[in-house]
Amino acid sequence: MRTGHQPSGHGFGSPSPAPRATDTGTVLGRVTGKVLAYIALTKPRVIELLLVATIPAMLLADRGNVDILLILSTLFGGWMGAASANSLNCVVDADIDKVMKRTARRPLARDAVPTSHAFVFGMTLGVASFLWLWWRANLLAGFLVVLTIAFYVLVYTMVLKRRTWQNVVWGGAAGCMPVMVGWSAVTGSLSWQPIVLFLVIFFWTPPHTWALAMRYKEDYKAAGVPMLPVIATEEHVTKQILLYSWAMVITSLALVPAAGVVYAAVTLGAGAWFLLMAHQLYRSVRGGAAVKPLRLFLQSNNYLAIVFVGLAVDSVLGLQTIGSLLS
């Protein structure tokens, strides 16, 4: 099987572009360059997932109502938490970021920011996130953000990432937490609905990440990161992508009783579309045809956006739920 070449795309988890060059010969140029470097530490494109996941969870928790102030406050606190986790991830991964072409332009890899400063920056954002969410929402929301940061940095980045091919399977749990934070910010508790949303993102993460890793497997191999495409055949990788895709779609349907006809229609349509793409990728690999796994990576972003936007619209409309219609 030949992996077709495509330029890297944009979306959740996609390679962040290097900050735009500035005139470092002037004071304004140096200040601008430093600011852009700190912004790049937070991996802004990765934080897009925060917006897609948090808002629908909050709208579902307060179905039929929209508390704009609480939503904005939660997003800001969640953004600081995600920025903290990403910055600390850059600190731990500075050595391998220098080796991989995809990450060689990150701030620490090119010495644009001192490592100690990046660490303080990340820790400060984490503390600020906790205090903000505790103040503007509740203690549970703040605690969940701290738990997310600790898991992403200590468990995924420092333990799983360089030791096992299941790194993104279990480490991806950190990326699922925005739905839990959003729900808890509204209700002050947790329930089965955010757990379902958590699992949708949990099963979404491996197909999304492995499709990207198929494109950049030589980078991961050079850095010594045992991503599944590095250690397994492409047929095995695409089979795993297919299995996780099925788990993702089936899990998304488990939320139908708590939602209305809009979400039911959207998740059925989007699920069928994504499964078709996953099956096509698997069949093409088995047949030895040239494939472009980055296409699945990009479309996985669209799938998640479509499903969660559908849930948001459904929740705002506040129509009768499928569960109540069947009871």
C-alpha positions as CSV (number, residue, x, y, z in Angstrom):
1,M,0.0,0.0,0.0
2,R,1.3,3.5,-0.9
3,T,0.3,6.4,1.3
4,G,-0.6,9.3,-1.0
5,H,1.1,12.6,-0.2
6,Q,-1.0,15.5,0.8
7,P,-0.2,18.7,2.6
8,S,-1.1,18.6,6.3
9,G,-4.5,19.8,7.1
10,H,-6.0,21.9,9.8
11,G,-8.3,20.8,12.6
12,F,-8.3,19.2,16.0
13,G,-4.9,17.8,16.6
14,S,-3.6,18.9,13.3
15,P,0.0,20.2,13.0
16,S,0.0,23.8,14.1
17,P,1.6,26.2,11.6
18,A,4.7,28.1,12.6
19,P,4.1,31.6,13.8
20,R,4.4,34.2,11.1
21,A,7.8,35.6,10.8
22,T,8.3,39.1,12.2
23,D,11.0,41.7,12.0
24,T,13.2,40.7,15.0
25,G,15.4,43.8,14.3
26,T,12.9,46.1,16.0
27,V,11.5,46.2,19.5
28,L,7.9,45.7,18.2
29,G,9.1,42.8,16.1
30,R,10.8,41.1,19.0
31,V,7.8,41.6,21.3
32,T,5.4,40.4,18.6
33,G,7.6,37.3,17.9
34,K,7.7,36.5,21.6
35,V,3.9,36.8,22.0
36,L,3.4,34.6,19.0
37,A,5.7,32.0,20.4
38,Y,3.8,31.9,23.7
39,I,0.5,31.6,21.7
40,A,2.0,28.7,19.7
41,L,2.9,26.9,23.0
42,T,-0.9,26.6,23.7
43,K,-1.5,24.9,20.3
44,P,-4.5,27.0,19.3
45,R,-5.8,24.6,16.7
46,V,-6.0,21.8,19.2
47,I,-8.2,23.9,21.4
48,E,-10.9,24.0,18.7
49,L,-12.1,20.7,20.2
50,L,-12.9,22.6,23.4
51,L,-15.4,24.8,21.6
52,V,-17.0,22.0,19.7
53,A,-17.4,19.8,22.7
54,T,-18.1,22.1,25.6
55,I,-20.9,24.2,24.2
56,P,-23.3,21.3,23.2
57,A,-22.7,19.6,26.5
58,M,-23.7,22.8,28.4
59,L,-26.8,23.3,26.1
60,L,-27.9,19.7,26.6
61,A,-27.5,20.0,30.4
62,D,-29.8,23.1,30.4
63,R,-32.0,21.9,27.5
64,G,-34.1,24.7,26.0
65,N,-32.2,27.5,27.7
66,V,-29.0,29.4,26.8
67,D,-27.0,31.0,29.5
68,I,-24.5,33.0,27.4
69,L,-22.5,34.4,30.3
70,L,-22.0,31.0,31.9
71,I,-21.0,29.5,28.5
72,L,-18.5,32.2,27.8
73,S,-17.0,32.0,31.3
74,T,-16.7,28.2,31.1
75,L,-15.1,28.4,27.7
76,F,-12.5,30.9,28.9
77,G,-11.7,28.8,32.0
78,G,-11.5,25.7,29.8
79,W,-9.3,27.5,27.3
80,M,-6.8,28.3,30.0
81,G,-6.8,24.7,31.2
82,A,-6.2,23.4,27.7
83,A,-3.5,26.0,27.0
84,S,-1.9,25.0,30.3
85,A,-1.9,21.3,29.3
86,N,-0.6,22.0,25.8
87,S,2.2,24.3,27.0
88,L,3.4,21.7,29.6
89,N,3.2,19.0,26.9
90,C,5.6,21.2,24.8
91,V,8.0,21.3,27.8
92,V,8.1,17.6,28.2
93,D,8.2,16.8,24.5
94,A,10.8,19.5,23.5
95,D,13.4,16.9,22.8
96,I,11.3,14.9,20.3
97,D,9.8,18.0,18.8
98,K,13.2,18.9,17.5
99,V,13.5,15.5,15.8
100,M,10.2,15.5,14.0
101,K,9.7,17.6,10.9
102,R,6.0,18.1,11.8
103,T,6.9,19.8,15.1
104,A,10.4,21.3,14.4
105,R,9.0,24.8,14.3
106,R,7.3,24.7,17.8
107,P,8.7,27.4,20.1
108,L,10.8,25.2,22.4
109,A,12.1,23.1,19.5
110,R,13.6,26.3,17.9
111,D,14.5,27.9,21.3
112,A,12.1,30.8,20.9
113,V,11.0,30.5,24.5
114,P,13.2,29.3,27.5
115,T,12.0,26.0,28.8
116,S,11.7,27.3,32.4
117,H,9.6,30.2,31.2
118,A,7.3,27.8,29.3
119,F,6.9,25.7,32.4
120,V,5.9,28.7,34.5
121,F,3.6,29.9,31.8
122,G,1.8,26.5,31.7
123,M,1.5,26.2,35.5
124,T,0.2,29.7,35.8
125,L,-2.5,29.0,33.2
126,G,-3.5,25.8,35.1
127,V,-3.9,27.6,38.4
128,A,-5.8,30.4,36.8
129,S,-8.1,28.0,35.0
130,F,-9.0,26.2,38.3
131,L,-9.6,29.4,40.2
132,W,-11.6,31.0,37.4
133,L,-13.9,28.0,37.0
134,W,-14.3,27.6,40.7
135,W,-15.4,31.3,40.9
136,R,-17.5,31.5,37.8
137,A,-19.0,27.9,37.8
138,N,-18.3,25.6,40.7
139,L,-15.6,23.6,42.4
140,L,-16.4,20.4,40.4
141,A,-15.7,22.1,37.1
142,G,-12.4,23.5,38.4
143,F,-11.4,20.1,39.8
144,L,-12.1,18.4,36.5
145,V,-9.9,20.8,34.6
146,V,-7.0,20.2,37.0
147,L,-7.6,16.4,36.6
148,T,-7.5,16.8,32.8
149,I,-4.2,18.8,32.9
150,A,-2.6,16.3,35.3
151,F,-3.7,13.3,33.2
152,Y,-2.6,14.7,29.9
153,V,0.9,15.8,31.2
154,L,1.7,13.1,33.8
155,V,0.0,10.1,32.3
156,Y,-0.2,10.6,28.6
157,T,2.9,12.7,27.8
158,M,5.3,11.4,30.4
159,V,4.3,7.7,30.6
160,L,2.1,6.4,27.7
161,K,3.3,8.4,24.7
162,R,6.8,6.9,24.4
163,R,6.1,3.5,25.8
164,T,3.0,1.9,24.2
165,W,1.0,2.0,20.9
166,Q,-2.1,2.5,23.1
167,N,-0.8,6.0,23.9
168,V,-3.6,7.8,22.1
169,V,-6.3,5.3,23.1
170,W,-6.0,6.0,26.8
171,G,-4.2,9.3,26.6
172,G,-7.0,10.6,24.5
173,A,-9.2,10.6,27.6
174,A,-7.9,14.0,28.4
175,G,-9.4,15.4,25.2
176,C,-12.8,14.0,26.2
177,M,-13.0,16.0,29.4
178,P,-14.4,19.3,28.0
179,V,-17.9,17.7,27.9
180,M,-17.6,16.7,31.5
181,V,-16.4,20.2,32.5
182,G,-19.2,21.8,30.5
183,W,-21.9,19.6,32.0
184,S,-20.6,20.1,35.5
185,A,-20.4,23.9,35.1
186,V,-24.2,23.9,34.5
187,T,-25.4,21.2,36.9
188,G,-22.7,21.0,39.5
189,S,-22.8,17.2,39.1
190,L,-22.2,14.5,36.5
191,S,-24.7,12.1,34.7
192,W,-24.9,9.4,32.0
193,Q,-25.3,11.9,29.2
194,P,-21.8,13.6,29.5
195,I,-20.3,10.1,29.9
196,V,-21.8,9.1,26.5
197,L,-20.4,12.3,25.0
198,F,-17.0,11.5,26.7
199,L,-17.1,8.0,25.1
200,V,-17.9,9.4,21.6
201,I,-14.8,11.5,21.7
202,F,-12.8,8.7,23.3
203,F,-13.6,6.3,20.4
204,W,-13.2,9.1,17.9
205,T,-9.6,9.9,19.0
206,P,-7.8,6.7,17.7
207,P,-9.1,6.9,14.1
208,H,-8.5,10.6,14.0
209,T,-4.9,10.3,15.3
210,W,-3.9,7.1,13.6
211,A,-5.0,8.5,10.2
212,L,-2.6,11.4,10.8
213,A,0.1,9.1,12.1
214,M,-0.1,7.0,8.9
215,R,0.9,10.1,7.0
216,Y,3.7,11.1,9.5
217,K,4.8,7.6,10.6
218,E,8.5,8.2,9.6
219,D,8.5,11.3,11.9
220,Y,7.2,9.2,14.8
221,K,9.7,6.4,14.1
222,A,12.6,8.9,14.1
223,A,11.4,10.3,17.4
224,G,11.0,6.8,19.0
225,V,7.3,7.2,19.5
226,P,5.5,3.8,19.1
227,M,2.4,5.1,17.4
228,L,0.4,2.2,16.0
229,P,1.2,2.9,12.3
230,V,4.9,2.7,13.2
231,I,4.8,-0.8,14.7
232,A,1.9,-2.4,12.8
233,T,1.0,-3.1,9.2
234,E,-1.2,-0.6,7.5
235,E,-3.9,-3.3,7.1
236,H,-3.9,-3.8,10.8
237,V,-4.0,0.0,11.5
238,T,-7.0,0.6,9.1
239,K,-8.8,-2.4,10.7
240,Q,-8.4,-0.8,14.1
241,I,-9.6,2.5,12.7
242,L,-12.7,0.8,11.3
243,L,-13.4,-0.9,14.6
244,Y,-13.1,2.3,16.7
245,S,-15.2,4.1,14.1
246,W,-18.0,1.6,14.6
247,A,-17.7,2.0,18.4
248,M,-17.9,5.8,18.0
249,V,-21.0,5.8,15.9
250,I,-22.8,3.2,18.0
251,T,-22.0,5.2,21.2
252,S,-23.3,8.4,19.6
253,L,-26.7,6.7,19.1
254,A,-26.9,5.9,22.8
255,L,-27.6,9.6,23.4
256,V,-30.7,9.6,21.1
257,P,-33.2,9.0,23.9
258,A,-32.0,12.2,25.7
259,A,-32.2,14.3,22.5
260,G,-34.7,15.1,19.8
261,V,-35.3,14.3,16.2
262,V,-32.6,16.8,15.0
263,Y,-29.8,15.0,16.8
264,A,-31.1,11.6,15.8
265,A,-31.2,12.5,12.1
266,V,-27.8,14.2,12.2
267,T,-25.9,11.5,14.1
268,L,-27.4,8.7,11.9
269,G,-26.5,10.5,8.7
270,A,-23.0,11.6,9.8
271,G,-22.3,8.1,11.3
272,A,-23.2,6.4,8.0
273,W,-21.0,8.8,6.0
274,F,-18.0,8.4,8.3
275,L,-18.3,4.6,8.4
276,L,-18.4,4.5,4.6
277,M,-15.1,6.4,4.5
278,A,-13.5,4.1,7.1
279,H,-14.6,1.0,5.1
280,Q,-13.3,2.5,1.9
281,L,-9.9,3.2,3.5
282,Y,-9.7,-0.4,4.9
283,R,-10.7,-2.0,1.5
284,S,-8.2,0.2,-0.4
285,V,-5.4,-0.8,1.9
286,R,-6.3,-4.5,1.6
287,G,-6.4,-4.2,-2.1
288,G,-2.9,-2.6,-2.2
289,A,-4.2,0.7,-3.7
290,A,-2.7,4.1,-3.0
291,V,-4.6,5.8,-0.3
292,K,-4.7,9.2,1.4
293,P,-5.3,8.6,5.1
294,L,-5.0,12.4,5.8
295,R,-8.4,12.7,4.1
296,L,-10.0,10.6,6.9
297,F,-8.2,12.7,9.4
298,L,-9.7,15.9,8.0
299,Q,-13.1,14.4,7.6
300,S,-13.1,13.1,11.2
301,N,-12.9,16.7,12.3
302,N,-16.0,17.4,10.2
303,Y,-17.8,14.4,11.6
304,L,-17.3,15.5,15.2
305,A,-18.3,19.1,14.4
306,I,-21.5,18.0,12.6
307,V,-22.6,15.6,15.4
308,F,-21.9,18.2,18.2
309,V,-23.4,21.1,16.3
310,G,-26.5,18.9,15.6
311,L,-26.7,18.3,19.4
312,A,-26.4,22.0,20.1
313,V,-29.2,22.9,17.7
314,D,-31.4,20.1,19.1
315,S,-30.8,21.3,22.6
316,V,-31.5,24.9,21.9
317,L,-34.8,24.1,20.2
318,G,-35.8,22.1,23.2
319,L,-38.1,19.8,21.3
320,Q,-39.6,16.7,22.9
321,T,-37.0,14.1,23.4
322,I,-37.1,10.7,21.7
323,G,-37.2,9.0,25.1
324,S,-40.4,10.9,26.1
325,L,-42.0,10.2,22.7
326,L,-41.4,6.5,23.1
327,S,-42.5,6.3,26.8
